[in-house]
Amino acid sequence: DSGVTQTPKHLITATGQRVTLRCSPRSGDLSVYWYQQSLDQGLQFLIHYYNGEERAKGNILERFSAQQFPDLHSELNLSSLELGDSALYFCASRPGTYSGNTIYFGEGSWLTVV
Amino acid sequence: DQQVKQNSPSLSVQEGRISILNCDYTNSMFDYFLWYKKYPAEGPTFLISISSIKDKNEDGRFTVFLNKSAKHLSLHIVPSQPGDSAVYFCAAYSGGGADGLTFGKGTHLIIQP
């Protein structure tokens, strides 16, 4: 158990809909990352939040957004869903942004768009 | 442009032997490297890491070697056990990791009895 909690574990929704994925980082971790893993792709970095503020964006679509709340949990919002958005979405956390900090991953949220 | 490359999609090793997984990178700014193990439909599990100022790090059956001049790292598992069968990802970051980890596409390690 990495200590990173993600909900829901599985989600099936229709095209055009909107979903919210939730992540609780390890206790005390200020940094939260979101990653997407599709069938043919490796793990793609989406976005990084540090202590409530956005730090970096990766390959995140404009239809997707995220935020980190004062209690440090984070949500990834996916809207106008398309079939190609079906993927495993991972949240990861670490204490800060210093070299040497390991990044720990949650179990993932499996999104299926039908 | 793939900055972290794992050129072997799969590797089959006999139980008890050494497993060697390779990884190459192109970004000379990477200063920290990590290996993760992943089972299907689960999150990546951290295995071992190495700073760019070192050339070797060992933790039990796992050893990571870094050759900075060749921009190459490898993960050695010895002896290999059936539970080691999984996908192994090489990952790297630079400058404290604000931009997150850059992952290779993974190598599927199969340990045969």
gemmi code that builds the backbone of each chain (N, CA, C; Angstrom):
import gemmi

chains = {
    "A": [
        ("ASP", (0.848, -1.200, 0.000), (0.000, 0.000, 0.000), (0.878, 1.243, 0.000)),
        ("SER", (0.740, 2.049, -1.076), (1.593, 3.227, -1.227), (1.163, 4.373, -0.324)),
        ("GLY", (-0.087, 4.342, 0.143), (-0.613, 5.446, 0.933), (-1.356, 6.472, 0.100)),
        ("VAL", (-1.313, 6.331, -1.216), (-2.053, 7.225, -2.110), (-3.384, 6.547, -2.437)),
        ("THR", (-4.482, 7.250, -2.198), (-5.809, 6.673, -2.386), (-6.540, 7.348, -3.535)),
        ("GLN", (-7.074, 6.522, -4.429), (-7.813, 7.061, -5.561), (-9.230, 6.475, -5.587)),
        ("THR", (-10.176, 7.341, -5.909), (-11.566, 6.890, -6.093), (-12.176, 7.604, -7.300)),
        ("PRO", (-13.107, 6.965, -8.025), (-13.465, 5.556, -7.888), (-12.407, 4.657, -8.525)),
        ("LYS", (-12.456, 3.394, -8.278), (-11.506, 2.460, -8.893), (-11.911, 2.157, -10.326)),
        ("HIS", (-13.200, 2.083, -10.559), (-13.713, 1.813, -11.901), (-14.867, 2.758, -12.179)),
        ("LEU", (-14.966, 3.184, -13.427), (-16.022, 4.106, -13.813), (-16.349, 3.879, -15.280)),
        ("ILE", (-17.640, 3.696, -15.570), (-18.086, 3.580, -16.955), (-19.049, 4.722, -17.221)),
        ("THR", (-18.811, 5.455, -18.291), (-19.669, 6.581, -18.605), (-19.803, 6.729, -20.114)),
        ("ALA", (-20.747, 7.554, -20.525), (-21.020, 7.705, -21.950), (-20.239, 8.870, -22.541)),
        ("THR", (-20.088, 8.848, -23.852), (-19.415, 9.960, -24.522), (-20.178, 11.251, -24.258)),
        ("GLY", (-19.433, 12.331, -24.145), (-20.023, 13.632, -23.898), (-20.216, 13.960, -22.435)),
        ("GLN", (-20.083, 12.981, -21.577), (-20.295, 13.202, -20.150), (-19.047, 13.789, -19.487)),
        ("ARG", (-19.229, 14.095, -18.194), (-18.136, 14.649, -17.397), (-17.965, 13.783, -16.147)),
        ("VAL", (-16.712, 13.551, -15.777), (-16.444, 12.769, -14.567), (-15.377, 13.473, -13.743)),
        ("THR", (-15.356, 13.132, -12.465), (-14.337, 13.657, -11.552), (-13.652, 12.493, -10.861)),
        ("LEU", (-12.340, 12.482, -10.954), (-11.533, 11.477, -10.269), (-10.879, 12.144, -9.075)),
        ("ARG", (-10.846, 11.402, -7.972), (-10.367, 11.987, -6.727), (-9.114, 11.269, -6.230)),
        ("CYS", (-8.229, 12.046, -5.625), (-6.968, 11.503, -5.120), (-6.657, 12.074, -3.745)),
        ("SER", (-6.338, 11.202, -2.809), (-5.822, 11.626, -1.504), (-4.356, 11.228, -1.442)),
        ("PRO", (-3.453, 12.197, -1.342), (-2.030, 11.872, -1.333), (-1.614, 11.228, -0.017)),
        ("ARG", (-0.390, 10.752, 0.036), (0.162, 10.244, 1.276), (0.170, 11.366, 2.306)),
        ("SER", (0.040, 10.979, 3.554), (-0.007, 11.974, 4.622), (1.235, 12.862, 4.581)),
        ("GLY", (0.982, 14.159, 4.507), (2.099, 15.100, 4.530), (2.668, 15.455, 3.165)),
        ("ASP", (2.297, 14.696, 2.127), (2.838, 15.004, 0.805), (2.155, 16.242, 0.221)),
        ("LEU", (2.962, 17.165, -0.260), (2.436, 18.418, -0.804), (2.252, 18.367, -2.314)),
        ("SER", (3.010, 17.488, -2.958), (2.963, 17.401, -4.421), (2.039, 16.283, -4.864)),
        ("VAL", (1.187, 16.608, -5.837), (0.310, 15.606, -6.440), (0.478, 15.665, -7.954)),
        ("TYR", (0.646, 14.495, -8.544), (0.781, 14.383, -9.991), (-0.377, 13.532, -10.521)),
        ("TRP", (-0.779, 13.823, -11.754), (-1.743, 12.974, -12.453), (-1.106, 12.437, -13.725)),
        ("TYR", (-1.344, 11.131, -13.954), (-0.829, 10.460, -15.133), (-1.963, 9.701, -15.815)),
        ("GLN", (-1.804, 9.511, -17.133), (-2.750, 8.730, -17.910), (-2.002, 7.569, -18.548)),
        ("GLN", (-2.596, 6.379, -18.456), (-2.027, 5.245, -19.175), (-3.094, 4.652, -20.082)),
        ("SER", (-2.911, 4.841, -21.388), (-3.809, 4.241, -22.372), (-3.240, 2.903, -22.797)),
        ("LEU", (-4.035, 2.163, -23.608), (-3.627, 0.805, -23.999), (-2.272, 0.785, -24.697)),
        ("ASP", (-2.099, 1.700, -25.653), (-0.878, 1.659, -26.470), (0.210, 2.605, -25.985)),
        ("GLN", (-0.081, 3.339, -24.957), (0.865, 4.353, -24.509), (1.458, 3.974, -23.163)),
        ("GLY", (2.581, 4.519, -22.889), (3.141, 4.373, -21.560), (2.429, 5.339, -20.632)),
        ("LEU", (3.074, 5.635, -19.538), (2.495, 6.570, -18.575), (2.780, 8.001, -19.017)),
        ("GLN", (1.706, 8.735, -19.278), (1.847, 10.106, -19.763), (1.537, 11.091, -18.643)),
        ("PHE", (2.454, 11.991, -18.402), (2.285, 12.998, -17.365), (1.227, 14.011, -17.799)),
        ("LEU", (0.278, 14.282, -16.935), (-0.783, 15.241, -17.247), (-0.546, 16.590, -16.560)),
        ("ILE", (-0.427, 16.566, -15.240), (-0.352, 17.824, -14.509), (0.202, 17.593, -13.108)),
        ("HIS", (0.826, 18.638, -12.551), (1.429, 18.576, -11.226), (0.951, 19.757, -10.397)),
        ("TYR", (0.497, 19.473, -9.187), (0.131, 20.508, -8.239), (1.036, 20.408, -7.015)),
        ("TYR", (1.407, 21.568, -6.497), (2.210, 21.610, -5.283), (1.543, 22.564, -4.305)),
        ("ASN", (1.126, 22.036, -3.184), (0.526, 22.827, -2.108), (-0.568, 23.760, -2.628)),
        ("GLY", (-1.407, 23.231, -3.489), (-2.563, 23.958, -3.967), (-2.360, 24.736, -5.255)),
        ("GLU", (-1.129, 24.807, -5.712), (-0.876, 25.597, -6.915), (-0.365, 24.709, -8.047)),
        ("GLU", (-0.783, 25.034, -9.259), (-0.312, 24.285, -10.413), (1.163, 24.569, -10.649)),
        ("ARG", (1.971, 23.504, -10.802), (3.413, 23.666, -10.999), (3.837, 23.371, -12.423)),
        ("ALA", (3.211, 22.391, -13.036), (3.619, 22.034, -14.390), (2.493, 21.306, -15.092)),
        ("LYS", (2.445, 21.509, -16.405), (1.457, 20.804, -17.234), (2.181, 19.936, -18.232)),
        ("GLY", (1.641, 18.769, -18.451), (2.192, 17.888, -19.474), (1.222, 17.786, -20.617)),
        ("ASN", (0.937, 16.569, -21.029), (0.052, 16.347, -22.176), (-1.415, 16.346, -21.776)),
        ("ILE", (-1.856, 17.395, -21.147), (-3.234, 17.432, -20.668), (-4.111, 18.185, -21.668)),
        ("LEU", (-5.240, 17.558, -22.033), (-6.152, 18.172, -22.984), (-6.879, 19.344, -22.332)),
        ("GLU", (-7.362, 20.255, -23.172), (-8.094, 21.413, -22.641), (-9.405, 20.995, -21.993)),
        ("ARG", (-9.934, 19.842, -22.390), (-11.180, 19.335, -21.805), (-10.957, 18.795, -20.382)),
        ("PHE", (-9.697, 18.680, -20.005), (-9.363, 18.153, -18.680), (-8.869, 19.296, -17.805)),
        ("SER", (-9.181, 19.212, -16.535), (-8.661, 20.191, -15.592), (-8.458, 19.512, -14.247)),
        ("ALA", (-7.689, 20.147, -13.415), (-7.431, 19.574, -12.093), (-7.331, 20.692, -11.073)),
        ("GLN", (-7.434, 20.313, -9.812), (-7.197, 21.257, -8.752), (-6.743, 20.494, -7.511)),
        ("GLN", (-6.079, 21.220, -6.632), (-5.662, 20.656, -5.349), (-6.236, 21.546, -4.271)),
        ("PHE", (-6.866, 20.937, -3.317), (-7.608, 21.667, -2.287), (-6.732, 21.919, -1.058)),
        ("PRO", (-7.189, 22.803, -0.154), (-6.392, 23.111, 1.040), (-6.016, 21.884, 1.869)),
        ("ASP", (-6.857, 20.851, 1.850), (-6.489, 19.650, 2.605), (-5.557, 18.741, 1.791)),
        ("LEU", (-5.109, 19.213, 0.663), (-4.124, 18.600, -0.244), (-4.686, 17.489, -1.123)),
        ("HIS", (-5.965, 17.119, -0.965), (-6.478, 16.151, -1.909), (-6.661, 16.843, -3.263)),
        ("SER", (-6.710, 16.040, -4.299), (-6.776, 16.603, -5.644), (-7.897, 15.941, -6.427)),
        ("GLU", (-8.421, 16.665, -7.389), (-9.435, 16.127, -8.287), (-9.037, 16.403, -9.731)),
        ("LEU", (-9.284, 15.418, -10.571), (-9.061, 15.550, -12.009), (-10.426, 15.499, -12.672)),
        ("ASN", (-10.770, 16.577, -13.360), (-12.067, 16.674, -14.021), (-11.903, 16.434, -15.513)),
        ("LEU", (-12.673, 15.502, -16.029), (-12.617, 15.156, -17.447), (-13.991, 15.444, -18.042)),
        ("SER", (-14.049, 16.304, -19.046), (-15.349, 16.685, -19.598), (-15.419, 16.374, -21.086)),
        ("SER", (-16.647, 16.435, -21.617), (-16.897, 16.143, -23.036), (-16.157, 14.877, -23.442)),
        ("LEU", (-16.376, 13.843, -22.676), (-15.584, 12.627, -22.831), (-15.747, 11.988, -24.199)),
        ("GLU", (-14.635, 11.464, -24.680), (-14.576, 10.774, -25.958), (-14.115, 9.342, -25.706)),
        ("LEU", (-14.368, 8.483, -26.706), (-13.977, 7.080, -26.557), (-12.485, 6.952, -26.245)),
        ("GLY", (-11.687, 7.811, -26.858), (-10.236, 7.751, -26.691), (-9.753, 8.153, -25.312)),
        ("ASP", (-10.659, 8.655, -24.489), (-10.271, 9.022, -23.124), (-10.281, 7.815, -22.196)),
        ("SER", (-10.760, 6.701, -22.696), (-10.757, 5.475, -21.894), (-9.310, 5.128, -21.559)),
        ("ALA", (-9.026, 5.017, -20.284), (-7.637, 4.803, -19.849), (-7.629, 4.577, -18.354)),
        ("LEU", (-6.426, 4.265, -17.874), (-6.192, 4.170, -16.433), (-5.560, 5.493, -16.019)),
        ("TYR", (-6.146, 6.143, -15.049), (-5.646, 7.436, -14.581), (-5.028, 7.241, -13.206)),
        ("PHE", (-3.758, 7.631, -13.111), (-3.044, 7.473, -11.854), (-2.777, 8.821, -11.208)),
        ("CYS", (-2.883, 8.805, -9.905), (-2.433, 9.925, -9.102), (-1.160, 9.473, -8.379)),
        ("ALA", (-0.253, 10.399, -8.191), (0.971, 10.086, -7.461), (1.297, 11.255, -6.545)),
        ("SER", (2.031, 10.976, -5.471), (2.385, 12.075, -4.572), (3.815, 11.926, -4.053)),
        ("ARG", (4.336, 13.018, -3.566), (5.662, 13.031, -2.942), (5.701, 14.219, -1.994)),
        ("PRO", (6.651, 14.224, -1.049), (6.671, 15.287, -0.039), (6.853, 16.677, -0.629)),
        ("GLY", (7.791, 16.816, -1.555), (8.073, 18.129, -2.124), (8.626, 17.948, -3.511)),
        ("THR", (9.414, 18.896, -3.935), (9.978, 18.799, -5.281), (11.493, 18.862, -5.213)),
        ("TYR", (12.050, 18.045, -4.339), (13.498, 17.985, -4.228), (13.989, 16.715, -4.881)),
        ("SER", (15.143, 16.812, -5.506), (15.736, 15.601, -6.070), (15.963, 14.595, -4.966)),
        ("GLY", (15.611, 13.366, -5.241), (15.736, 12.336, -4.226), (14.402, 11.947, -3.637)),
        ("ASN", (13.412, 12.821, -3.782), (12.076, 12.445, -3.328), (11.484, 11.416, -4.282)),
        ("THR", (11.082, 10.283, -3.747), (10.431, 9.288, -4.575), (8.973, 9.658, -4.792)),
        ("ILE", (8.457, 9.340, -5.955), (7.056, 9.588, -6.280), (6.293, 8.277, -6.119)),
        ("TYR", (5.249, 8.291, -5.302), (4.466, 7.089, -5.013), (3.116, 7.165, -5.705)),
        ("PHE", (2.723, 6.055, -6.304), (1.507, 6.014, -7.105), (0.350, 5.326, -6.382)),
        ("GLY", (-0.850, 5.802, -6.696), (-2.043, 5.125, -6.244), (-2.366, 3.950, -7.157)),
        ("GLU", (-3.487, 3.290, -6.851), (-3.882, 2.099, -7.597), (-4.522, 2.437, -8.941)),
        ("GLY", (-4.911, 3.673, -9.118), (-5.476, 4.084, -10.390), (-6.991, 4.069, -10.423)),
        ("SER", (-7.530, 4.864, -11.329), (-8.972, 4.876, -11.613), (-9.147, 4.468, -13.058)),
        ("TRP", (-9.886, 3.376, -13.248), (-10.064, 2.853, -14.607), (-11.312, 3.465, -15.199)),
        ("LEU", (-11.146, 4.304, -16.223), (-12.265, 4.982, -16.881), (-12.557, 4.320, -18.222)),
        ("THR", (-13.800, 3.920, -18.395), (-14.253, 3.388, -19.679), (-15.334, 4.300, -20.224)),
        ("VAL", (-15.120, 4.815, -21.420), (-16.105, 5.675, -22.074), (-16.771, 4.865, -23.180)),
        ("VAL", (-18.085, 4.792, -23.129), (-18.806, 3.957, -24.117), (-19.737, 4.809, -24.998)),
    ],
    "B": [
        ("ASP", (9.257, 12.729, -29.394), (10.638, 12.434, -29.010), (10.635, 11.710, -27.673)),
        ("GLN", (11.081, 10.450, -27.719), (11.050, 9.646, -26.515), (12.343, 9.862, -25.746)),
        ("GLN", (12.271, 10.472, -24.596), (13.475, 10.795, -23.843), (13.978, 9.636, -23.001)),
        ("VAL", (13.100, 8.700, -22.696), (13.489, 7.508, -21.942), (13.040, 6.308, -22.758)),
        ("LYS", (13.999, 5.450, -23.072), (13.691, 4.334, -23.972), (14.011, 2.998, -23.330)),
        ("GLN", (13.044, 2.110, -23.419), (13.279, 0.732, -23.024), (13.042, -0.087, -24.281)),
        ("ASN", (14.111, -0.520, -24.871), (14.036, -1.109, -26.207), (13.556, -2.559, -26.242)),
        ("SER", (13.517, -3.187, -25.092), (13.039, -4.569, -25.065), (11.627, -4.599, -24.497)),
        ("PRO", (10.634, -4.848, -25.336), (9.256, -4.889, -24.813), (9.046, -6.050, -23.838)),
        ("SER", (9.815, -7.128, -24.038), (9.653, -8.267, -23.133), (10.977, -8.990, -22.957)),
        ("LEU", (11.050, -9.711, -21.834), (12.268, -10.435, -21.489), (11.847, -11.669, -20.709)),
        ("SER", (12.381, -12.809, -21.110), (12.061, -14.061, -20.424), (13.321, -14.607, -19.761)),
        ("VAL", (13.226, -14.919, -18.464), (14.386, -15.364, -17.692), (13.976, -16.560, -16.849)),
        ("GLN", (14.908, -17.465, -16.685), (14.612, -18.629, -15.849), (14.713, -18.267, -14.372)),
        ("GLU", (13.844, -18.868, -13.596), (13.859, -18.654, -12.152), (15.242, -18.977, -11.599)),
        ("GLY", (15.719, -18.101, -10.720), (17.017, -18.303, -10.102), (18.161, -17.620, -10.833)),
        ("ARG", (17.934, -17.265, -12.099), (18.977, -16.593, -12.879), (18.899, -15.077, -12.676)),
        ("ILE", (19.813, -14.374, -13.310), (19.823, -12.914, -13.225), (18.948, -12.318, -14.329)),
        ("SER", (18.144, -11.337, -13.959), (17.374, -10.572, -14.938), (18.047, -9.216, -15.083)),
        ("ILE", (18.264, -8.799, -16.330), (18.879, -7.506, -16.591), (17.951, -6.711, -17.499)),
        ("LEU", (17.436, -5.618, -16.978), (16.553, -4.756, -17.756), (17.296, -3.462, -18.070)),
        ("ASN", (17.218, -3.047, -19.316), (17.990, -1.899, -19.771), (17.126, -0.694, -20.089)),
        ("CYS", (17.754, 0.460, -19.987), (17.053, 1.716, -20.225), (18.067, 2.729, -20.750)),
        ("ASP", (17.689, 3.460, -21.782), (18.534, 4.520, -22.312), (17.777, 5.839, -22.234)),
        ("TYR", (18.512, 6.907, -22.076), (17.859, 8.212, -22.038), (18.634, 9.202, -22.895)),
        ("THR", (17.938, 10.251, -23.303), (18.577, 11.231, -24.178), (18.748, 12.596, -23.510)),
        ("ASN", (17.961, 12.856, -22.484), (17.994, 14.166, -21.842), (19.110, 14.216, -20.795)),
        ("SER", (20.137, 14.973, -21.084), (21.284, 15.044, -20.169), (20.969, 15.834, -18.894)),
        ("MET", (19.793, 16.442, -18.850), (19.394, 17.188, -17.652), (18.786, 16.287, -16.581)),
        ("PHE", (18.462, 15.066, -16.938), (17.916, 14.150, -15.935), (18.940, 13.962, -14.822)),
        ("ASP", (18.493, 14.106, -13.582), (19.423, 13.935, -12.482), (18.971, 12.905, -11.455)),
        ("TYR", (17.860, 12.247, -11.743), (17.389, 11.222, -10.820), (16.618, 10.182, -11.620)),
        ("PHE", (16.923, 8.920, -11.335), (16.346, 7.827, -12.099), (15.687, 6.825, -11.157)),
        ("LEU", (14.561, 6.293, -11.597), (13.817, 5.367, -10.757), (13.341, 4.178, -11.590)),
        ("TRP", (13.178, 3.068, -10.925), (12.554, 1.887, -11.524), (11.273, 1.576, -10.763)),
        ("TYR", (10.230, 1.285, -11.555), (8.942, 0.916, -10.982), (8.542, -0.437, -11.549)),
        ("LYS", (7.816, -1.178, -10.737), (7.270, -2.474, -11.137), (5.758, -2.324, -11.183)),
        ("LYS", (5.147, -2.918, -12.194), (3.705, -2.744, -12.321), (3.030, -4.038, -12.745)),
        ("TYR", (1.985, -4.389, -11.983), (1.118, -5.496, -12.362), (-0.078, -4.914, -13.114)),
        ("PRO", (-0.746, -5.720, -13.935), (-1.898, -5.238, -14.698), (-2.946, -4.612, -13.792)),
        ("ALA", (-3.484, -3.480, -14.222), (-4.572, -2.789, -13.527), (-4.198, -2.367, -12.101)),
        ("GLU", (-2.909, -2.260, -11.810), (-2.473, -1.729, -10.520), (-1.555, -0.544, -10.752)),
        ("GLY", (-1.322, 0.220, -9.696), (-0.413, 1.342, -9.814), (1.035, 0.903, -9.823)),
        ("PRO", (1.925, 1.689, -10.432), (3.353, 1.370, -10.395), (3.858, 1.388, -8.957)),
        ("THR", (4.675, 0.423, -8.625), (5.263, 0.321, -7.291), (6.737, 0.661, -7.383)),
        ("PHE", (7.162, 1.590, -6.554), (8.564, 2.001, -6.567), (9.470, 0.845, -6.145)),
        ("LEU", (10.569, 0.657, -6.894), (11.524, -0.406, -6.593), (12.825, 0.152, -6.050)),
        ("ILE", (13.475, 0.962, -6.847), (14.811, 1.428, -6.505), (15.113, 2.668, -7.321)),
        ("SER", (15.983, 3.515, -6.807), (16.323, 4.732, -7.530), (17.826, 4.975, -7.446)),
        ("ILE", (18.275, 5.936, -8.263), (19.675, 6.300, -8.237), (19.822, 7.755, -8.642)),
        ("SER", (20.668, 8.454, -7.928), (20.976, 9.825, -8.274), (22.046, 9.839, -9.356)),
        ("SER", (22.064, 10.904, -10.136), (23.028, 10.984, -11.226), (24.474, 11.122, -10.729)),
        ("ILE", (24.646, 11.384, -9.437), (26.013, 11.507, -8.916), (26.586, 10.158, -8.501)),
        ("LYS", (25.765, 9.118, -8.604), (26.221, 7.784, -8.255), (26.235, 6.902, -9.497)),
        ("ASP", (26.930, 5.756, -9.392), (26.900, 4.836, -10.514), (26.297, 3.481, -10.152)),
        ("LYS", (25.984, 3.317, -8.890), (25.404, 2.043, -8.462), (24.600, 2.255, -7.191)),
        ("ASN", (23.472, 1.552, -7.123), (22.696, 1.518, -5.891), (22.093, 0.127, -5.749)),
        ("GLU", (22.210, -0.403, -4.539), (21.797, -1.778, -4.318), (20.772, -1.834, -3.199)),
        ("ASP", (19.763, -2.686, -3.388), (18.749, -2.883, -2.343), (18.264, -4.328, -2.432)),
        ("GLY", (18.833, -5.158, -1.594), (18.449, -6.564, -1.602), (18.791, -7.229, -2.924)),
        ("ARG", (17.809, -7.799, -3.569), (18.041, -8.491, -4.843), (18.140, -7.533, -6.032)),
        ("PHE", (17.868, -6.269, -5.793), (17.822, -5.283, -6.877), (19.039, -4.364, -6.846)),
        ("THR", (19.661, -4.212, -8.014), (20.774, -3.288, -8.151), (20.558, -2.469, -9.407)),
        ("VAL", (20.736, -1.173, -9.296), (20.648, -0.315, -10.475), (22.031, 0.255, -10.751)),
        ("PHE", (22.409, 0.206, -12.015), (23.686, 0.742, -12.475), (23.405, 1.911, -13.407)),
        ("LEU", (24.211, 2.964, -13.261), (24.057, 4.129, -14.120), (25.380, 4.432, -14.811)),
        ("ASN", (25.331, 4.537, -16.124), (26.489, 4.923, -16.928), (26.141, 6.250, -17.592)),
        ("LYS", (26.568, 7.339, -16.964), (26.172, 8.659, -17.448), (26.743, 8.975, -18.818)),
        ("SER", (27.976, 8.545, -19.075), (28.588, 8.860, -20.364), (27.835, 8.197, -21.507)),
        ("ALA", (27.294, 7.020, -21.248), (26.520, 6.301, -22.266), (25.037, 6.612, -22.180)),
        ("LYS", (24.639, 7.375, -21.173), (23.213, 7.671, -20.925), (22.413, 6.366, -20.880)),
        ("HIS", (22.893, 5.490, -20.027), (22.318, 4.159, -19.952), (22.214, 3.739, -18.491)),
        ("LEU", (21.082, 3.112, -18.159), (21.004, 2.481, -16.847), (20.392, 1.098, -16.983)),
        ("SER", (20.689, 0.284, -15.986), (20.179, -1.075, -16.014), (19.749, -1.478, -14.610)),
        ("LEU", (18.787, -2.368, -14.591), (18.292, -2.941, -13.333), (18.623, -4.422, -13.347)),
        ("HIS", (19.333, -4.862, -12.310), (19.678, -6.266, -12.170), (18.856, -6.853, -11.035)),
        ("ILE", (18.258, -7.991, -11.306), (17.496, -8.706, -10.278), (18.125, -10.086, -10.143)),
        ("VAL", (18.633, -10.355, -8.926), (19.253, -11.668, -8.770), (19.089, -12.168, -7.344)),
        ("PRO", (18.627, -13.388, -7.132), (18.112, -14.275, -8.166), (16.679, -13.906, -8.542)),
        ("SER", (16.286, -14.187, -9.763), (14.930, -13.883, -10.212), (13.950, -14.884, -9.611)),
        ("GLN", (12.791, -14.349, -9.220), (11.769, -15.186, -8.601), (10.464, -15.055, -9.380)),
        ("PRO", (9.567, -16.023, -9.267), (8.303, -15.969, -10.021), (7.515, -14.681, -9.770)),
        ("GLY", (7.556, -14.194, -8.557), (6.828, -12.963, -8.227), (7.396, -11.725, -8.880)),
        ("ASP", (8.557, -11.857, -9.508), (9.151, -10.718, -10.217), (8.515, -10.515, -11.585)),
        ("SER", (7.715, -11.454, -12.034), (7.051, -11.323, -13.328), (6.098, -10.130, -13.283)),
        ("ALA", (6.376, -9.129, -14.102), (5.615, -7.875, -14.106), (6.173, -7.006, -15.226)),
        ("VAL", (5.594, -5.831, -15.386), (6.158, -4.843, -16.302), (7.011, -3.886, -15.491)),
        ("TYR", (8.215, -3.639, -15.960), (9.154, -2.759, -15.273), (9.330, -1.475, -16.083)),
        ("PHE", (9.138, -0.365, -15.393), (9.272, 0.935, -16.034), (10.505, 1.652, -15.502)),
        ("CYS", (11.257, 2.182, -16.418), (12.347, 3.080, -16.100), (11.778, 4.503, -16.156)),
        ("ALA", (12.160, 5.345, -15.223), (11.653, 6.713, -15.199), (12.756, 7.663, -14.767)),
        ("ALA", (12.611, 8.917, -15.135), (13.633, 9.901, -14.791), (13.000, 11.262, -14.593)),
        ("TYR", (13.686, 12.111, -13.830), (13.272, 13.503, -13.748), (14.491, 14.393, -13.570)),
        ("SER", (14.243, 15.683, -13.764), (15.307, 16.660, -13.620), (14.811, 17.809, -12.767)),
        ("GLY", (15.728, 18.568, -12.246), (15.395, 19.793, -11.537), (14.385, 19.647, -10.432)),
        ("GLY", (14.451, 18.563, -9.681), (13.532, 18.381, -8.572), (12.235, 17.707, -8.951)),
        ("GLY", (11.976, 17.549, -10.239), (10.814, 16.774, -10.647), (9.521, 17.549, -10.747)),
        ("ALA", (9.589, 18.852, -10.872), (8.352, 19.629, -10.988), (7.560, 19.219, -12.217)),
        ("ASP", (8.274, 18.824, -13.271), (7.613, 18.395, -14.500), (7.249, 16.922, -14.478)),
        ("GLY", (7.341, 16.321, -13.326), (6.944, 14.936, -13.213), (7.988, 13.980, -13.751)),
        ("LEU", (7.661, 12.731, -13.677), (8.541, 11.689, -14.182), (8.315, 11.488, -15.667)),
        ("THR", (9.411, 11.227, -16.376), (9.304, 10.795, -17.759), (9.550, 9.291, -17.765)),
        ("PHE", (8.582, 8.562, -18.287), (8.648, 7.106, -18.255), (9.041, 6.517, -19.590)),
        ("GLY", (9.733, 5.372, -19.535), (9.884, 4.537, -20.706), (8.601, 3.756, -20.909)),
        ("LYS", (8.529, 3.001, -21.995), (7.304, 2.269, -22.296), (7.200, 0.927, -21.568)),
        ("GLY", (8.256, 0.563, -20.871), (8.193, -0.634, -20.044), (8.744, -1.880, -20.703)),
        ("THR", (9.209, -2.794, -19.865), (9.653, -4.119, -20.301), (8.882, -5.153, -19.495)),
        ("HIS", (8.249, -6.070, -20.212), (7.495, -7.128, -19.539), (8.455, -8.272, -19.215)),
        ("LEU", (8.727, -8.456, -17.935), (9.626, -9.515, -17.482), (8.812, -10.753, -17.138)),
        ("ILE", (9.216, -11.860, -17.726), (8.536, -13.136, -17.461), (9.552, -14.080, -16.857)),
        ("ILE", (9.277, -14.534, -15.645), (10.174, -15.474, -14.985), (9.602, -16.868, -15.178)),
        ("GLN", (10.396, -17.709, -15.810), (9.932, -19.063, -16.108), (10.464, -20.048, -15.074)),
        ("PRO", (9.618, -20.992, -14.669), (10.047, -21.959, -13.639), (11.087, -22.926, -14.200)),
    ],
}
model = gemmi.Model(1)
for chain_id, residues in chains.items():
    chain = gemmi.Chain(chain_id)
    for i, (resn, *xyz) in enumerate(residues, 1):
        res = gemmi.Residue()
        res.name, res.seqid = resn, gemmi.SeqId(i, " ")
        for name, pos in zip(("N", "CA", "C"), xyz):
            atom = gemmi.Atom()
            atom.name, atom.element = name, gemmi.Element(name[0])
            atom.pos, atom.b_iso = gemmi.Position(*pos), 0.0
            res.add_atom(atom)
        chain.add_residue(res)
    model.add_chain(chain)
structure = gemmi.Structure()
structure.add_model(model)
structure.setup_entities()
